[in-house]
């Protein structure tokens, strides 16, 4: 990671330092709006800003851009803090745009007095029509030349709650013919008679994002304000607003510099908080932390690790142009991490009975098996073994070709950490379905015994559990939440139509007894199947696992078949 070439943001910072900018004045921020849960796209911005803080030993603020009381909640503030900390980052200060409501209001008064802002009393439709288009200049509002005193009077009345929503707005007086549409007298304040999660009913007017964001950067003395590419057209406005109040702020020495980077887009994934909120509101998912959701809390519940997400962000890098990253890269990163960290367990997801006919009926023995061969210190656990087992239904065929390396009649396979067995027959129900597989074992072939028989090479190894000692568990087997690579790309259709109807399958499985006391949030490798994490809804009598990721990328095979 340290040897990676500098990204273009780091190059900008290095150029600034080389030009005389004092490294002690470097300061960054991560500024989410608390109107939903953070998703994997935000993880990129988190990694970038906090990563720069670590690299340059600079402070990083966590700032909540809370200027819209209609959609913001304390719940989201709490969740965002938890997500940032869980990812392994910490902030210098927690700040809020609402901390600066009074200052922003006073600066708006200043703009009015300088003739740089006015109260517009037109409808939103009228203002939109007058803005023109990229190829046609806009028209001035009939209220653009209101005198200063009248503007101040109405704006004060707006603040005091004397006007209804939509009657008046405060606009910056810039240029209705500006080639950048955002510079055509943008709205600074609107009336909103809604309580705020921090200021309650104190304010009846609220600043627009463009007015609040840059000024808050300025107040906090942020040196480099990093945002995604969609805000590039906003840079002119960002700089105009700061310049407009600069003469009154001699105590603020650092002028923030806005620079833009490509946002993170993932295949088969929705990155819009608004659309994710729709999934939650309509009950199409189990809340914001549903393991199929791309939210950080959803990924955490599914079993993704902070390390795997940070590594993913590192591999994606910081680009100047938007692109779509294949979600399989994220899955690769978590698979790599869990392979080293997760203990191995035997779980049969689709059980069928197996009887070892020549194994003593009354005998039970304890066999040893490795917890994780990838760890430096290899620990072992004991697993009960007897005559009556469960194996995966797909691991047996009555008749099979030479490429089938699992159990069949007259063919040998090894039971993991146990014995070599050979299929001898089956028991079927009246419909012809196999309900029991019969086999014989070689008593001298016990794994690890060192006998000649135990060293015999067989091509297949199967996992298993005993019928008597296994425990019942519920497994949530997840697939992609959306069946389309670019969900919602069809503008004529609702993005909900792209939901994969098979994104969740609930399985009743049999597990080795050591999983009886597995605690929520713990991840295991179910041998030969994948990585699974104990869900938060697990209870003593109802153990629930979420599938984190398979051992291999099965999706690419599915697509090509």
N, C-alpha and C positions, 0 to 999 in steps of 0.2 A: 504494500500500500504506500509505504514511504517512497518507493522507487518510481511510482507512477509519474509521468510527465505532468506538469502543471496544466490545469484546465484554463479556459479563457478568463474565467472570473478571477482565478489566482493570478493570472498574468496581468489583468487590470490593476489588481491591488499592488503587485510588484512594481508596476510602472508608476503608480502613485507614490509609493515609498521612495523609488529612485528619483522622483521629481521633487522630493523634499517633504512629503506628507509624514508627519510624526507617527510612528507605529503605536505610540501611547494613545493616540486618538482613534485608533481602529475600534469600531463597535458595530455589532450586527444585531439582528432581531429576527425572530420567527413570529409572524403576525396573523394567526388564524382568526377567523370570525367564529364566535361560539354559537353557531347555528346548526350544528350537527357533529358527528364523530369524525375524527381524522381517518383518512384512508391511506393506502400505500403510496399514492401520489404525494401526499403531504410528507411522507417519510423522506422523500428526496429533498424537499426544502429544509426539513429538519436536519438531515445529514449534512447538507451544504452549509447552512448557517452555523450550526454548532461545530461542524468540522473545521470551518474557518476560524472560529473562536479558539479551538484547541491548537490549530496550527500556528496562529499568530499570538497566542496567549492574550486574547482580547475578550472582553465581556460580550455576552449575548443575552438580550432581553427576550422574555416570552411576553409578547404583547397581544392582548385580546382586542381586536378591532370591533368593538361592540357599539356600533352606531345605528343598528336597526333593531329596536326593541320588539318588533313583531315576531321575530324568529329566533331570538337569542334566549338561552336559558342557563341557569347555574349548573344544571346537569352536564351540559356540554363543556363548561369551563373545567369542571372536576375531571371529566373524562380525558380532556386534552392534556391536562397536567400529568395524569397517570400514564398516558401513552408516551409522552416525551421522556419521562423518567424511566419507564420500562425499556425504551429503546437504548438507554444507557447515557442519556445526556442530562445536563442540569443547566439552569439559567442563572444569570447574575441577578436579575430583578424580574418580578412579575409586574407588568404595567397594563393599563387599560386605556383605550381611547377616551373612555368616559372620565378618566382622571382629569382630562384636559377640556371638558365641555365648556367651562367658564372662560378659559383662555381662548378657545376657538371662537366663542361668541364675541369676546372683546375684539379679536382680530377682524371678525366680520364687520363689526361696528366701524372699525378703522377703515376697512375697504369702502364702506358706504361714505364715510366722511371725505375720503380721498377721491370720490367719484368713480371708484372701480367696482361698485356693486350696486344693484338696484332691486327693488321688489317688483316682481312681475305678477299681474293679476289675471293673466290669461289661463285658459284651460290647457291641459297637457297636450290635447290634440292640436290646438292652435300653435303652441310652441314647437311641436314636432314638425308641423307643416312649414313654419317659418324658417326652420333650420336649413332648409334646402337639401342638397345632395352633394356627393363628392364632385359632381360635374356642374353644379349650379350653386351660386352663392346664396346665403340666407338673407332674410329680411329682418330689420330691426323691430323689436317689440314696440308697440305704441306706448309702453310704460318705461322705455329705456332711459328717457330723459326726465323722469321724475326728479324733483329737486331733493336735495339731501335731507331736509327736515321731514318731508313727507315719507321718504324711505325709512328714516330712523323711527318715526312715529309708528308706522305700520309694522316694522320689524319688531319693535318693542311689544306691540299688541300681540303679534304672533307668539312671541316668547311667553307672554302672560296667559296664553290660552284663550284669547278673545276672538280667534278666527277658526273656522272649521278646516278640516283637512282638504287640501286641493284648491282652496280659494286663492292663496298667495304662496309664492316661493321667493327665495332670495337667489339672484343670479349674479355671477361675475360679469363685469362689462369688459369683454376682451375684443373680439372681432368676428362679426357675423359672416365675413367673407373668407375666413381663415381656411386654408386647404385641409387642415386637420379638423374634422367635424367636432371633436371634443372641445375645441377651443372656441366654438361659437356660443358664447355666453352660457357656460354650464351652470347648472343649479348647485348652489352651495348649501342651502337649508330648505327643509320642508317641514310643514306642520304634521305632527304625529301625536295624537292624544292617546298614547299607549304607555303603560308603566314599564320602566326599565329595570332589568334584574339587579342593578346596583344603585341607581339614582331614584328609583321608585317613580313618583309622579312629579318630581321637581322640575323636569323639563317638558315643554310642550312642542319644542322644535328640536330637530336632530340634524347634525351635519351629514352631508353626503360623504361617501367613502373617499372620493378624490380630494375633498377639502381637508378631511380629518387625517388621512393617512400620511401625507407628506409633512404636514405641520407637526404631527406626533413624532415622526422621524426626526424632525428638526429639534423639537423640544428635548427628545432623548439623546440628541447628538449622535444619531446613527451615521456612520461614515459611508457605508455602502448598503443601500436599500435594494435587496435582491428579490425579484418577483418573476413570475412566469411570462412567457412571450405575449400573451394576450393583453398585457399591460404596457407593451411598448408604445402604442399610440398615446397612452396616458402620460408619457414622460414629459412632453411639452407643457402640459397642464401642471404636472408635479412641480416643475421648475418655475413656472409662472407664479404659482401660489406662494412658493417660498420667497421668491424675489419680491413679491408684493408686500410682504410683512418684514422683510430683512432690515430695512432702515430702523425699525422699532425694536430690534433684538440684538443690540450691541453685545449683550452678555453671551450670545450663542455664536461660537467661533467656527464650528464645523458645518459646512453645507453638505447635506446628504446627496449622494450620487445614486440615482436609480439605474440599475442595469438588469437586463432580462435574460433568462435562460429557458431552455425548452422544458415544458412540463412532462411528467411521466405519464405515458399512455400504455396500457397493457391490453393485449389481445383477450377476447372473451370477457371483458371487464368494463363495467360502467364506473366512471370517475366523477360523475356529477353528484354533489351532495343533495341537490334537489331531487334527482331521480332515485338516489338511494333512500331518501326520506319517503318517497312514494312507496317503495317496496316495503318499508317498515309500517307505514300508515295503513296500507291495504292488507297487511298480514301475510304477505307473500314470503316473508322470511321471519325467523324467530328473533326479531329485534335487531338493533344496530350491531350486536356482536354475534349474529348468526355466523357460524363457521364458513358459510359460502360467501359472505360479504367481504369486499376488499378493504374493509375498515381495519385499522390496527388492532382494535379490540376483537374483531372477528378472527383475524389471523392468529392472535394470541390464544383465543379459545380453541382454535383448530389445532394448535400445537407448534406454530411457527415460533422460532426463537429470535430474540433481539439480534444475535450475531448473524443469523441467516439473512435477516432483512438489511442489516448494515452492509453485509457482503454483497447483496444484490444491488443496493444503491451504488456501492463502489464499482461494481462491474458495469452498471449502466452508464456511469459517468455524467458529466455536465456538458450538454451540447447547446449549440446555437439554434438548431432547427428541430421542430417537432418531429417525432417518429413514434412508431408503435413497437414496444418491446414484447416479445413472445413470453407469455406467462410461464412457459416451461423453464425459463431461466430462473425465475423465482423459486419454482419447485426444485430445481437442481440445487440451489443454494441451501435450502432447508434439508434436503436429502443428504447432502454432504456433511452438514453439521450434525444431524441426528445419527448418522452412521457411526460417528465417533462417540456420541454421548449417550444414546439410548440403550438401555438394557434389553436383552432378547427374551422373549416369552413365546410359549406355544399356545396358539388359539386356533380353533377349528371353526371357520365361518359358516360352512355348509356341511354339517356333520352327517356321517353315515356310520353305522356300527361295524366294528371289526372285531372278530373273535379269533384268538390264537388257540387253536384247538388242542395243541400239545403242551400248552403252558398250564401248570397246576392251578386248579380252580381256586384253592384257598390261599394261594401265595400272592403277596404284595411286596415289592422291593423298592428301595429308594435309589434312584439313579442320579448321577451328577451331570450337570450341563453348564456350559459357560454363560455368564451374564452378558459379557461384551468382549469379544476377542480383539477389538480395536483399541482397547484401553491398555495403558502401560502395566497396570496391575490387574491381572485377570482374576475375577472372583467367580465362584461357582455356587450354584443352588441345587437343592435336591428336588426331584420330581417323582411322585409315586407312579409305579408301573405294575400292571397286572394283566390278566387274561382278556379283559373286556375294554376295548378302546373305542375312540372316535377318530376317524381321519376325514380329510376333505373328500366329498363325493367326486370331484373332478380328478382326484388322484388315483382312481381305479377305473379300468375298462375290462370288461369280460373278454373282449377280443381287441387286440391292438397291433399296429404295425411296429416295425423295428425302431421307429423314431419316437415312440412313446416310452419314456424312461421312468414311468411310475409303475404302480402295482397292476399286475394282470395275472391271469392263471398261468402257473408254472414259471413265473418270472420272479427273480429276487430283487428286493429293494431294502434299504436300511431305514429303520425307524430312528429318527434323530436321537443321539445319545443313548440308544438302547440296542436292539438286536437286528440281525438280518432276518427278514421274513420272506415267504413265498406264497403266492395266492394258490388256493386249492379248490375253492368253490364259492357259491353264493346262495343266499336265501332270498326268494322273491315273494311279493304279495300276489293276490289274485289278479291284479292288473299287470303283472309282469315287471313291476318296479323292484329294483334291488333294495332290500331292507337290511341286509347283513352280508358282510364279506367274511369268508372263512380263509384262514391261512395257518401256516405252521412256521415256527421259529427255530433257529439254530441256537441251542443253549450255550454253545461255546463262542458265539460271535459278539458278545457284549462289547460295546464301545469302550475303548480305553483299557481293556483287560490285557492286551498284549499277546493274546493267543494268535496262532496262525489263522484260525477261522475269522477272528475279528479284523484281521488285516486284509481279508479278501475284498477285492475291488468290485463294487456294484455301482451302476450308473445313476441310480436314483436314491434320494434321501427324502423321507416324508416327515412332517411334523404330526403330532398326535396329542391326545389327552385321554385320561382314563374316564370311563363312564361313571364310576363310583365317586371319584374325587374331584372331577371337574366342576367348575362353577358356571352358572348362567350369567351371561353379560349381554347387554344391548350395544350394538355397533351402528353408528350413523356413518354410512358409506357415502361420501360426497363425490360429485362430479362437477364439471363446470356449471356455474349458475346460469350462464347464457350459452345457447347452442350456436350462435353466430359469432364469428371472429370479431366483427365490429358491431356490437349490439346497438340498436337505435339509429343506425346509419340510414335506414329507409325513412325519409321524412314523411312519407304518406302513411306510415304505420306506427302504432304505439310501440315503444321499446319493450313493453311488457310481453308482446307477442314473441319476442326473441328468447324468453325464459326457457331453459331446458327442463322439460317435465320430469326428467329422470335425474335431476341434480341431487336428490336425496333418496337413499334406500335404507330402510331400517332393518337390521339383521339381528336375529337371535342366535348367539354363538355360544360355544363351549370353550372355557379357558382353564389353563392350569391353575391350581389353587393358590399359588403365590400372589395372584392378582386380586385376591379377596380384599386386601386392605390398601389397594392403590389409591393415592390421594389425588384430588382434582388438580389438573395442570401438569401432571407427570406424563411423560411420553415414553412409549415402549416400541420396540420393533416386534411386531408379530411375525415370527419367522416365516419367510417365503412369501409374505403378503404385503408388508409395508409398515408405516409408522402410524401409531394411533395414540391419542391423548385422552386422558380421563377428563370428562366434561364436568363443568361446574355444578350440574344438576344431579350428579351422582349421589346416591344415598347408600347406606349400609346394605340394604336389601335390594337395591337396584343400581348396579354398576353400569355406567354409560361411557362408551368410548367414541371419540370422533376420529375419523380417518384423516390424518394429516396429509400424507402423500404416499403413493405406492413406491415400491422398490425401484421400479423403472417407469419411464414415461410411456404409459399405455395409450395416452390420448393421440399421440402422433401415429401410432399403429392403427388406431381406430379411424383416424382421418384418411389414411392411405388405403384402407381396405374397402 
